[in-house]
Amino acid sequence: MQATAYTYDPETHSGSVLLDDGTPVPFDPPAFDAGGLRLLRPGQRVRIEVEGEGEQQRITLVTLQTF
């Protein structure tokens, strides 16, 4: 799934992304660290992996979108 980086805290490695419908979804440090990134800038296109549905949905991976 693709999204756009919205917020990122370099000290905690947590933040949020915006889905293409504009819905913000938070991610925690393990999801960021799983992607092997060093930093994230707002506006970057990212690829995310999620598990669960609805209110139980959580991001498990954040990495840069590649073509």
All heavy atoms as a GROMACS GRO file, in nm:
protein
  518
    1MET      N    1   0.085  -0.116   0.000
    1MET     CA    2   0.000   0.000   0.000
    1MET      C    3   0.090   0.124   0.000
    1MET      O    4   0.197   0.122   0.060
    1MET     CB    5  -0.087  -0.004   0.126
    1MET     CG    6  -0.174   0.115   0.145
    1MET     SD    7  -0.270   0.112   0.300
    1MET     CE    8  -0.373  -0.029   0.274
    2GLN      N    9   0.048   0.227  -0.066
    2GLN     CA   10   0.125   0.351  -0.071
    2GLN      C   11   0.060   0.458   0.016
    2GLN      O   12  -0.060   0.457   0.038
    2GLN     CB   13   0.133   0.402  -0.214
    2GLN     CG   14   0.208   0.311  -0.307
    2GLN     CD   15   0.216   0.370  -0.447
    2GLN    OE1   16   0.213   0.491  -0.465
    2GLN    NE2   17   0.224   0.284  -0.546
    3ALA      N   18   0.144   0.549   0.063
    3ALA     CA   19   0.097   0.661   0.145
    3ALA      C   20   0.198   0.774   0.130
    3ALA      O   21   0.299   0.761   0.061
    3ALA     CB   22   0.085   0.617   0.290
    4THR      N   23   0.170   0.885   0.197
    4THR     CA   24   0.258   1.001   0.198
    4THR      C   25   0.300   1.028   0.342
    4THR      O   26   0.215   1.032   0.431
    4THR     CB   27   0.188   1.124   0.140
    4THR    OG1   28   0.144   1.094   0.007
    4THR    CG2   29   0.280   1.245   0.136
    5ALA      N   30   0.431   1.044   0.364
    5ALA     CA   31   0.479   1.078   0.498
    5ALA      C   32   0.414   1.209   0.542
    5ALA      O   33   0.412   1.306   0.467
    5ALA     CB   34   0.630   1.088   0.498
    6TYR      N   35   0.364   1.211   0.664
    6TYR     CA   36   0.295   1.329   0.716
    6TYR      C   37   0.374   1.390   0.830
    6TYR      O   38   0.406   1.508   0.828
    6TYR     CB   39   0.154   1.290   0.758
    6TYR     CG   40   0.068   1.404   0.803
    6TYR    CD1   41   0.053   1.518   0.727
    6TYR    CD2   42  -0.002   1.396   0.923
    6TYR    CE1   43  -0.028   1.622   0.767
    6TYR    CE2   44  -0.083   1.500   0.965
    6TYR     CZ   45  -0.096   1.612   0.888
    6TYR     OH   46  -0.177   1.715   0.929
    7THR      N   47   0.406   1.310   0.931
    7THR     CA   48   0.487   1.357   1.042
    7THR      C   49   0.594   1.254   1.071
    7THR      O   50   0.580   1.136   1.039
    7THR     CB   51   0.404   1.379   1.170
    7THR    OG1   52   0.350   1.253   1.213
    7THR    CG2   53   0.292   1.478   1.147
    8TYR      N   54   0.704   1.299   1.132
    8TYR     CA   55   0.810   1.208   1.173
    8TYR      C   56   0.891   1.273   1.283
    8TYR      O   57   0.931   1.389   1.272
    8TYR     CB   58   0.901   1.173   1.055
    8TYR     CG   59   1.021   1.091   1.097
    8TYR    CD1   60   1.006   0.962   1.144
    8TYR    CD2   61   1.148   1.145   1.093
    8TYR    CE1   62   1.115   0.887   1.185
    8TYR    CE2   63   1.259   1.072   1.133
    8TYR     CZ   64   1.241   0.944   1.179
    8TYR     OH   65   1.349   0.870   1.220
    9ASP      N   66   0.915   1.200   1.391
    9ASP     CA   67   0.998   1.246   1.502
    9ASP      C   68   1.128   1.167   1.499
    9ASP      O   69   1.128   1.047   1.528
    9ASP     CB   70   0.926   1.225   1.634
    9ASP     CG   71   1.004   1.276   1.754
    9ASP    OD1   72   1.128   1.291   1.745
    9ASP    OD2   73   0.942   1.302   1.858
   10PRO      N   74   1.241   1.232   1.462
   10PRO     CA   75   1.367   1.159   1.451
   10PRO      C   76   1.420   1.104   1.584
   10PRO      O   77   1.499   1.013   1.586
   10PRO     CB   78   1.463   1.261   1.391
   10PRO     CG   79   1.403   1.393   1.420
   10PRO     CD   80   1.255   1.372   1.427
   11GLU      N   81   1.374   1.159   1.695
   11GLU     CA   82   1.420   1.109   1.825
   11GLU      C   83   1.349   0.979   1.864
   11GLU      O   84   1.412   0.890   1.922
   11GLU     CB   85   1.399   1.216   1.932
   11GLU     CG   86   1.492   1.334   1.915
   11GLU     CD   87   1.479   1.435   2.026
   11GLU    OE1   88   1.433   1.400   2.136
   11GLU    OE2   89   1.516   1.551   2.002
   12THR      N   90   1.221   0.968   1.833
   12THR     CA   91   1.145   0.849   1.873
   12THR      C   92   1.126   0.750   1.759
   12THR      O   93   1.086   0.636   1.782
   12THR     CB   94   1.006   0.887   1.926
   12THR    OG1   95   0.930   0.946   1.820
   12THR    CG2   96   1.017   0.982   2.043
   13HIS      N   97   1.151   0.794   1.635
   13HIS     CA   98   1.127   0.714   1.513
   13HIS      C   99   0.979   0.679   1.495
   13HIS      O  100   0.946   0.578   1.433
   13HIS     CB  101   1.210   0.585   1.512
   13HIS     CG  102   1.355   0.609   1.494
   13HIS    ND1  103   1.442   0.508   1.466
   13HIS    CD2  104   1.430   0.722   1.500
   13HIS    CE1  105   1.565   0.557   1.456
   13HIS    NE2  106   1.558   0.686   1.476
   14SER      N  107   0.892   0.763   1.547
   14SER     CA  108   0.748   0.744   1.526
   14SER      C  109   0.695   0.860   1.444
   14SER      O  110   0.761   0.962   1.426
   14SER     CB  111   0.675   0.736   1.660
   14SER     OG  112   0.692   0.857   1.732
   15GLY      N  113   0.575   0.844   1.392
   15GLY     CA  114   0.515   0.949   1.312
   15GLY      C  115   0.383   0.904   1.255
   15GLY      O  116   0.316   0.817   1.312
   16SER      N  117   0.348   0.960   1.140
   16SER     CA  118   0.222   0.923   1.075
   16SER      C  119   0.235   0.941   0.925
   16SER      O  120   0.321   1.013   0.877
   16SER     CB  121   0.106   1.005   1.130
   16SER     OG  122   0.125   1.143   1.101
   17VAL      N  123   0.147   0.872   0.855
   17VAL     CA  124   0.138   0.885   0.710
   17VAL      C  125  -0.005   0.923   0.676
   17VAL      O  126  -0.097   0.906   0.756
   17VAL     CB  127   0.176   0.754   0.638
   17VAL    CG1  128   0.319   0.715   0.668
   17VAL    CG2  129   0.080   0.641   0.672
   18LEU      N  130  -0.023   0.975   0.556
   18LEU     CA  131  -0.157   1.002   0.504
   18LEU      C  132  -0.185   0.901   0.394
   18LEU      O  133  -0.107   0.888   0.298
   18LEU     CB  134  -0.166   1.143   0.445
   18LEU     CG  135  -0.161   1.259   0.542
   18LEU    CD1  136  -0.164   1.391   0.464
   18LEU    CD2  137  -0.273   1.253   0.641
   19LEU      N  138  -0.295   0.829   0.409
   19LEU     CA  139  -0.337   0.741   0.301
   19LEU      C  140  -0.385   0.826   0.185
   19LEU      O  141  -0.408   0.946   0.200
   19LEU     CB  142  -0.449   0.648   0.350
   19LEU     CG  143  -0.414   0.559   0.470
   19LEU    CD1  144  -0.534   0.472   0.505
   19LEU    CD2  145  -0.291   0.474   0.443
   20ASP      N  146  -0.403   0.767   0.070
   20ASP     CA  147  -0.443   0.844  -0.048
   20ASP      C  148  -0.580   0.910  -0.032
   20ASP      O  149  -0.610   1.006  -0.101
   20ASP     CB  150  -0.439   0.756  -0.172
   20ASP     CG  151  -0.294   0.724  -0.213
   20ASP    OD1  152  -0.202   0.793  -0.167
   20ASP    OD2  153  -0.275   0.630  -0.292
   21ASP      N  154  -0.663   0.860   0.061
   21ASP     CA  155  -0.793   0.923   0.084
   21ASP      C  156  -0.784   1.033   0.190
   21ASP      O  157  -0.885   1.092   0.229
   21ASP     CB  158  -0.898   0.819   0.123
   21ASP     CG  159  -0.874   0.754   0.258
   21ASP    OD1  160  -0.775   0.790   0.328
   21ASP    OD2  161  -0.954   0.667   0.298
   22GLY      N  162  -0.660   1.062   0.238
   22GLY     CA  163  -0.640   1.170   0.334
   22GLY      C  164  -0.646   1.126   0.479
   22GLY      O  165  -0.629   1.208   0.569
   23THR      N  166  -0.666   0.998   0.505
   23THR     CA  167  -0.673   0.948   0.641
   23THR      C  168  -0.534   0.938   0.703
   23THR      O  169  -0.446   0.873   0.646
   23THR     CB  170  -0.738   0.807   0.643
   23THR    OG1  171  -0.865   0.813   0.582
   23THR    CG2  172  -0.750   0.754   0.784
   24PRO      N  173  -0.513   1.003   0.818
   24PRO     CA  174  -0.383   0.989   0.884
   24PRO      C  175  -0.377   0.857   0.960
   24PRO      O  176  -0.474   0.817   1.024
   24PRO     CB  177  -0.379   1.109   0.979
   24PRO     CG  178  -0.522   1.141   1.007
   24PRO     CD  179  -0.599   1.100   0.884
   25VAL      N  180  -0.262   0.789   0.952
   25VAL     CA  181  -0.242   0.664   1.023
   25VAL      C  182  -0.106   0.671   1.092
   25VAL      O  183  -0.005   0.693   1.025
   25VAL     CB  184  -0.247   0.543   0.928
   25VAL    CG1  185  -0.228   0.413   1.003
   25VAL    CG2  186  -0.378   0.540   0.849
   26PRO      N  187  -0.103   0.652   1.224
   26PRO     CA  188   0.025   0.661   1.295
   26PRO      C  189   0.108   0.534   1.276
   26PRO      O  190   0.055   0.426   1.248
   26PRO     CB  191  -0.017   0.676   1.441
   26PRO     CG  192  -0.150   0.608   1.448
   26PRO     CD  193  -0.216   0.631   1.315
   27PHE      N  194   0.240   0.549   1.291
   27PHE     CA  195   0.328   0.432   1.296
   27PHE      C  196   0.420   0.446   1.416
   27PHE      O  197   0.450   0.556   1.462
   27PHE     CB  198   0.407   0.414   1.166
   27PHE     CG  199   0.500   0.526   1.130
   27PHE    CD1  200   0.629   0.533   1.182
   27PHE    CD2  201   0.459   0.626   1.044
   27PHE    CE1  202   0.715   0.635   1.147
   27PHE    CE2  203   0.545   0.730   1.008
   27PHE     CZ  204   0.673   0.734   1.060
   28ASP      N  205   0.462   0.331   1.468
   28ASP     CA  206   0.548   0.330   1.585
   28ASP      C  207   0.693   0.298   1.546
   28ASP      O  208   0.720   0.264   1.431
   28ASP     CB  209   0.496   0.233   1.691
   28ASP     CG  210   0.478   0.092   1.640
   28ASP    OD1  211   0.532   0.058   1.532
   28ASP    OD2  212   0.409   0.014   1.707
   29PRO      N  213   0.787   0.312   1.640
   29PRO     CA  214   0.928   0.290   1.607
   29PRO      C  215   0.958   0.154   1.542
   29PRO      O  216   1.037   0.150   1.447
   29PRO     CB  217   0.999   0.306   1.741
   29PRO     CG  218   0.912   0.401   1.816
   29PRO     CD  219   0.772   0.363   1.776
   30PRO      N  220   0.901   0.042   1.588
   30PRO     CA  221   0.933  -0.085   1.521
   30PRO      C  222   0.895  -0.087   1.373
   30PRO      O  223   0.966  -0.146   1.291
   30PRO     CB  224   0.852  -0.189   1.601
   30PRO     CG  225   0.838  -0.129   1.737
   30PRO     CD  226   0.822   0.019   1.711
   31ALA      N  227   0.787  -0.021   1.335
   31ALA     CA  228   0.746  -0.016   1.194
   31ALA      C  229   0.847   0.065   1.113
   31ALA      O  230   0.882   0.027   1.001
   31ALA     CB  231   0.607   0.044   1.180
   32PHE      N  232   0.895   0.175   1.168
   32PHE     CA  233   0.994   0.256   1.098
   32PHE      C  234   1.126   0.180   1.088
   32PHE      O  235   1.187   0.173   0.981
   32PHE     CB  236   1.016   0.390   1.171
   32PHE     CG  237   1.117   0.477   1.104
   32PHE    CD1  238   1.083   0.555   0.996
   32PHE    CD2  239   1.248   0.480   1.149
   32PHE    CE1  240   1.178   0.634   0.932
   32PHE    CE2  241   1.343   0.559   1.087
   32PHE     CZ  242   1.308   0.636   0.978
   33ASP      N  243   1.172   0.122   1.198
   33ASP     CA  244   1.299   0.052   1.200
   33ASP      C  245   1.300  -0.070   1.106
   33ASP      O  246   1.403  -0.104   1.049
   33ASP     CB  247   1.334   0.010   1.342
   33ASP     CG  248   1.361   0.129   1.433
   33ASP    OD1  249   1.392   0.239   1.381
   33ASP    OD2  250   1.350   0.114   1.556
   34ALA      N  251   1.185  -0.134   1.088
   34ALA     CA  252   1.176  -0.251   1.000
   34ALA      C  253   1.206  -0.215   0.855
   34ALA      O  254   1.250  -0.299   0.778
   34ALA     CB  255   1.036  -0.314   1.011
   35GLY      N  256   1.183  -0.089   0.817
   35GLY     CA  257   1.206  -0.046   0.680
   35GLY      C  258   1.351  -0.010   0.649
   35GLY      O  259   1.386   0.012   0.533
   36GLY      N  260   1.436  -0.001   0.751
   36GLY     CA  261   1.576   0.029   0.730
   36GLY      C  262   1.606   0.174   0.693
   36GLY      O  263   1.715   0.205   0.646
   37LEU      N  264   1.510   0.263   0.714
   37LEU     CA  265   1.531   0.404   0.682
   37LEU      C  266   1.609   0.474   0.792
   37LEU      O  267   1.608   0.430   0.908
   37LEU     CB  268   1.397   0.475   0.662
   37LEU     CG  269   1.309   0.422   0.550
   37LEU    CD1  270   1.176   0.496   0.548
   37LEU    CD2  271   1.379   0.436   0.416
   38ARG      N  272   1.674   0.583   0.756
   38ARG     CA  273   1.747   0.664   0.855
   38ARG      C  274   1.667   0.787   0.894
   38ARG      O  275   1.681   0.838   1.006
   38ARG     CB  276   1.883   0.701   0.802
   38ARG     CG  277   1.970   0.576   0.789
   38ARG     CD  278   2.097   0.593   0.715
   38ARG     NE  279   2.179   0.706   0.756
   38ARG     CZ  280   2.287   0.743   0.691
   38ARG    NH1  281   2.326   0.677   0.584
   38ARG    NH2  282   2.357   0.846   0.732
   39LEU      N  283   1.587   0.840   0.803
   39LEU     CA  284   1.501   0.954   0.832
   39LEU      C  285   1.387   0.956   0.731
   39LEU      O  286   1.388   0.883   0.632
   39LEU     CB  287   1.579   1.086   0.830
   39LEU     CG  288   1.631   1.134   0.695
   39LEU    CD1  289   1.541   1.244   0.642
   39LEU    CD2  290   1.773   1.186   0.712
   40LEU      N  291   1.291   1.040   0.758
   40LEU     CA  292   1.174   1.051   0.673
   40LEU      C  293   1.132   1.197   0.670
   40LEU      O  294   1.126   1.262   0.774
   40LEU     CB  295   1.061   0.965   0.731
   40LEU     CG  296   0.940   0.938   0.645
   40LEU    CD1  297   0.979   0.866   0.516
   40LEU    CD2  298   0.841   0.853   0.723
   41ARG      N  299   1.105   1.247   0.550
   41ARG     CA  300   1.064   1.387   0.536
   41ARG      C  301   0.916   1.393   0.498
   41ARG      O  302   0.871   1.315   0.412
   41ARG     CB  303   1.147   1.454   0.427
   41ARG     CG  304   1.291   1.471   0.464
   41ARG     CD  305   1.365   1.552   0.358
   41ARG     NE  306   1.503   1.568   0.395
   41ARG     CZ  307   1.603   1.492   0.350
   41ARG    NH1  308   1.579   1.394   0.265
   41ARG    NH2  309   1.725   1.514   0.390
   42PRO      N  310   0.842   1.486   0.557
   42PRO     CA  311   0.702   1.504   0.518
   42PRO      C  312   0.691   1.524   0.367
   42PRO      O  313   0.771   1.595   0.307
   42PRO     CB  314   0.658   1.628   0.596
   42PRO     CG  315   0.747   1.629   0.716
   42PRO     CD  316   0.880   1.578   0.666
   43GLY      N  317   0.594   1.458   0.307
   43GLY     CA  318   0.571   1.469   0.164
   43GLY      C  319   0.631   1.356   0.083
   43GLY      O  320   0.596   1.339  -0.034
   44GLN      N  321   0.723   1.279   0.143
   44GLN     CA  322   0.781   1.166   0.070
   44GLN      C  323   0.676   1.057   0.051
   44GLN      O  324   0.597   1.030   0.140
   44GLN     CB  325   0.900   1.106   0.146
   44GLN     CG  326   1.026   1.184   0.137
   44GLN     CD  327   1.139   1.115   0.211
   44GLN    OE1  328   1.131   1.094   0.331
   44GLN    NE2  329   1.244   1.082   0.139
   45ARG      N  330   0.680   0.995  -0.068
   45ARG     CA  331   0.593   0.880  -0.092
   45ARG      C  332   0.658   0.759  -0.028
   45ARG      O  333   0.779   0.738  -0.040
   45ARG     CB  334   0.574   0.854  -0.241
   45ARG     CG  335   0.480   0.950  -0.309
   45ARG     CD  336   0.341   0.946  -0.255
   45ARG     NE  337   0.266   0.833  -0.309
   45ARG     CZ  338   0.140   0.804  -0.275
   45ARG    NH1  339   0.077   0.877  -0.187
   45ARG    NH2  340   0.080   0.702  -0.328
   46VAL      N  341   0.579   0.683   0.044
   46VAL     CA  342   0.629   0.565   0.112
   46VAL      C  343   0.541   0.444   0.081
   46VAL      O  344   0.427   0.458   0.036
   46VAL     CB  345   0.634   0.586   0.265
   46VAL    CG1  346   0.736   0.692   0.302
   46VAL    CG2  347   0.498   0.620   0.322
   47ARG      N  348   0.599   0.328   0.103
   47ARG     CA  349   0.524   0.204   0.095
   47ARG      C  350   0.506   0.156   0.238
   47ARG      O  351   0.600   0.160   0.318
   47ARG     CB  352   0.601   0.098   0.015
   47ARG     CG  353   0.523  -0.031  -0.003
   47ARG     CD  354   0.597  -0.130  -0.091
   47ARG     NE  355   0.721  -0.178  -0.032
   47ARG     CZ  356   0.729  -0.279   0.055
   47ARG    NH1  357   0.621  -0.342   0.095
   47ARG    NH2  358   0.846  -0.316   0.102
   48ILE      N  359   0.385   0.117   0.270
   48ILE     CA  360   0.358   0.067   0.405
   48ILE      C  361   0.296  -0.072   0.396
   48ILE      O  362   0.233  -0.107   0.296
   48ILE     CB  363   0.264   0.162   0.484
   48ILE    CG1  364   0.130   0.180   0.414
   48ILE    CG2  365   0.332   0.296   0.509
   48ILE    CD1  366   0.027   0.255   0.496
   49GLU      N  367   0.318  -0.148   0.499
   49GLU     CA  368   0.249  -0.274   0.515
   49GLU      C  369   0.169  -0.263   0.643
   49GLU      O  370   0.215  -0.205   0.743
   49GLU     CB  371   0.348  -0.390   0.523
   49GLU     CG  372   0.419  -0.416   0.391
   49GLU     CD  373   0.514  -0.533   0.394
   49GLU    OE1  374   0.517  -0.607   0.496
   49GLU    OE2  375   0.587  -0.550   0.295
   50VAL      N  376   0.047  -0.314   0.640
   50VAL     CA  377  -0.042  -0.305   0.755
   50VAL      C  378  -0.095  -0.443   0.790
   50VAL      O  379  -0.096  -0.534   0.707
   50VAL     CB  380  -0.160  -0.209   0.729
   50VAL    CG1  381  -0.111  -0.068   0.703
   50VAL    CG2  382  -0.244  -0.255   0.613
   51GLU      N  383  -0.136  -0.456   0.914
   51GLU     CA  384  -0.208  -0.576   0.955
   51GLU      C  385  -0.328  -0.533   1.036
   51GLU      O  386  -0.330  -0.426   1.095
   51GLU     CB  387  -0.118  -0.672   1.033
   51GLU     CG  388  -0.068  -0.623   1.164
   51GLU     CD  389   0.021  -0.724   1.234
   51GLU    OE1  390   0.089  -0.804   1.167
   51GLU    OE2  391   0.023  -0.721   1.357
   52GLY      N  392  -0.431  -0.617   1.036
   52GLY     CA  393  -0.554  -0.585   1.105
   52GLY      C  394  -0.646  -0.503   1.016
   52GLY      O  395  -0.611  -0.466   0.904
   53GLU      N  396  -0.763  -0.473   1.070
   53GLU     CA  397  -0.863  -0.395   0.997
   53GLU      C  398  -0.929  -0.295   1.090
   53GLU      O  399  -0.931  -0.313   1.211
   53GLU     CB  400  -0.968  -0.488   0.937
   53GLU     CG  401  -0.915  -0.580   0.831
   53GLU     CD  402  -1.024  -0.664   0.767
   53GLU    OE1  403  -1.140  -0.622   0.768
   53GLU    OE2  404  -0.991  -0.772   0.717
   54GLY      N  405  -0.984  -0.191   1.030
   54GLY     CA  406  -1.058  -0.090   1.106
   54GLY      C  407  -0.975  -0.028   1.216
   54GLY      O  408  -0.861   0.011   1.195
   55GLU      N  409  -1.031  -0.020   1.335
   55GLU     CA  410  -0.963   0.040   1.449
   55GLU      C  411  -0.841  -0.041   1.492
   55GLU      O  412  -0.752   0.010   1.558
   55GLU     CB  413  -1.060   0.054   1.567
   55GLU     CG  414  -1.173   0.151   1.543
   55GLU     CD  415  -1.123   0.294   1.530
   55GLU    OE1  416  -1.034   0.334   1.609
   55GLU    OE2  417  -1.172   0.366   1.442
   56GLN      N  418  -0.836  -0.168   1.456
   56GLN     CA  419  -0.725  -0.255   1.493
   56GLN      C  420  -0.610  -0.250   1.393
   56GLN      O  421  -0.508  -0.315   1.411
   56GLN     CB  422  -0.773  -0.400   1.507
   56GLN     CG  423  -0.884  -0.418   1.607
   56GLN     CD  424  -0.841  -0.378   1.748
   56GLN    OE1  425  -0.726  -0.396   1.787
   56GLN    NE2  426  -0.932  -0.320   1.824
   57GLN      N  427  -0.627  -0.175   1.284
   57GLN     CA  428  -0.525  -0.168   1.180
   57GLN      C  429  -0.401  -0.096   1.232
   57GLN      O  430  -0.411   0.007   1.298
   57GLN     CB  431  -0.579  -0.094   1.058
   57GLN     CG  432  -0.485  -0.095   0.939
   57GLN     CD  433  -0.546  -0.026   0.819
   57GLN    OE1  434  -0.606   0.080   0.833
   57GLN    NE2  435  -0.531  -0.085   0.704
   58ARG      N  436  -0.284  -0.156   1.205
   58ARG     CA  437  -0.160  -0.091   1.244
   58ARG      C  438  -0.055  -0.112   1.136
   58ARG      O  439  -0.054  -0.212   1.066
   58ARG     CB  440  -0.110  -0.139   1.379
   58ARG     CG  441  -0.060  -0.280   1.381
   58ARG     CD  442  -0.014  -0.320   1.523
   58ARG     NE  443   0.065  -0.440   1.518
   58ARG     CZ  444   0.197  -0.444   1.505
   58ARG    NH1  445   0.266  -0.333   1.496
   58ARG    NH2  446   0.261  -0.559   1.499
   59ILE      N  447   0.034  -0.015   1.124
   59ILE     CA  448   0.141  -0.021   1.026
   59ILE      C  449   0.254  -0.106   1.083
   59ILE      O  450   0.297  -0.085   1.197
   59ILE     CB  451   0.191   0.120   0.991
   59ILE    CG1  452   0.078   0.200   0.923
   59ILE    CG2  453   0.314   0.115   0.902
   59ILE    CD1  454   0.111   0.345   0.896
   60THR      N  455   0.303  -0.201   1.003
   60THR     CA  456   0.412  -0.288   1.047
   60THR      C  457   0.543  -0.257   0.975
   60THR      O  458   0.647  -0.305   1.015
   60THR     CB  459   0.377  -0.435   1.026
   60THR    OG1  460   0.351  -0.458   0.886
   60THR    CG2  461   0.255  -0.475   1.109
   61LEU      N  462   0.538  -0.179   0.865
   61LEU     CA  463   0.657  -0.147   0.788
   61LEU      C  464   0.638  -0.014   0.716
   61LEU      O  465   0.532   0.010   0.659
   61LEU     CB  466   0.683  -0.255   0.683
   61LEU     CG  467   0.796  -0.226   0.584
   61LEU    CD1  468   0.930  -0.263   0.646
   61LEU    CD2  469   0.777  -0.304   0.457
   62VAL      N  470   0.740   0.070   0.722
   62VAL     CA  471   0.743   0.196   0.646
   62VAL      C  472   0.875   0.197   0.570
   62VAL      O  473   0.982   0.184   0.630
   62VAL     CB  474   0.737   0.320   0.738
   62VAL    CG1  475   0.746   0.447   0.654
   62VAL    CG2  476   0.613   0.320   0.822
   63THR      N  477   0.869   0.209   0.439
   63THR     CA  478   0.990   0.218   0.358
   63THR      C  479   0.963   0.311   0.240
   63THR      O  480   0.848   0.345   0.214
   63THR     CB  481   1.038   0.077   0.314
   63THR    OG1  482   1.169   0.088   0.259
   63THR    CG2  483   0.944   0.015   0.215
   64LEU      N  484   1.066   0.350   0.170
   64LEU     CA  485   1.047   0.438   0.055
   64LEU      C  486   0.981   0.364  -0.060
   64LEU      O  487   1.009   0.246  -0.084
   64LEU     CB  488   1.180   0.497   0.009
   64LEU     CG  489   1.245   0.596   0.105
   64LEU    CD1  490   1.373   0.647   0.044
   64LEU    CD2  491   1.152   0.710   0.138
   65GLN      N  492   0.897   0.434  -0.132
   65GLN     CA  493   0.831   0.379  -0.250
   65GLN      C  494   0.931   0.373  -0.364
   65GLN      O  495   0.995   0.473  -0.394
   65GLN     CB  496   0.710   0.464  -0.290
   65GLN     CG  497   0.641   0.421  -0.415
   65GLN     CD  498   0.582   0.282  -0.404
   65GLN    OE1  499   0.531   0.243  -0.301
   65GLN    NE2  500   0.590   0.206  -0.512
   66THR      N  501   0.948   0.258  -0.422
   66THR     CA  502   1.033   0.245  -0.539
   66THR      C  503   0.951   0.192  -0.655
   66THR      O  504   0.849   0.127  -0.636
   66THR     CB  505   1.152   0.148  -0.514
   66THR    OG1  506   1.099   0.021  -0.478
   66THR    CG2  507   1.242   0.200  -0.406
   67PHE      N  508   0.994   0.223  -0.774
   67PHE     CA  509   0.917   0.182  -0.891
   67PHE      C  510   0.977   0.063  -0.957
   67PHE      O  511   1.086   0.030  -0.956
   67PHE     CB  512   0.910   0.298  -0.990
   67PHE     CG  513   0.837   0.416  -0.934
   67PHE    CD1  514   0.905   0.518  -0.872
   67PHE    CD2  515   0.700   0.421  -0.936
   67PHE    CE1  516   0.839   0.626  -0.818
   67PHE    CE2  517   0.632   0.528  -0.883
   67PHE     CZ  518   0.702   0.631  -0.822
   0.00000   0.00000   0.00000
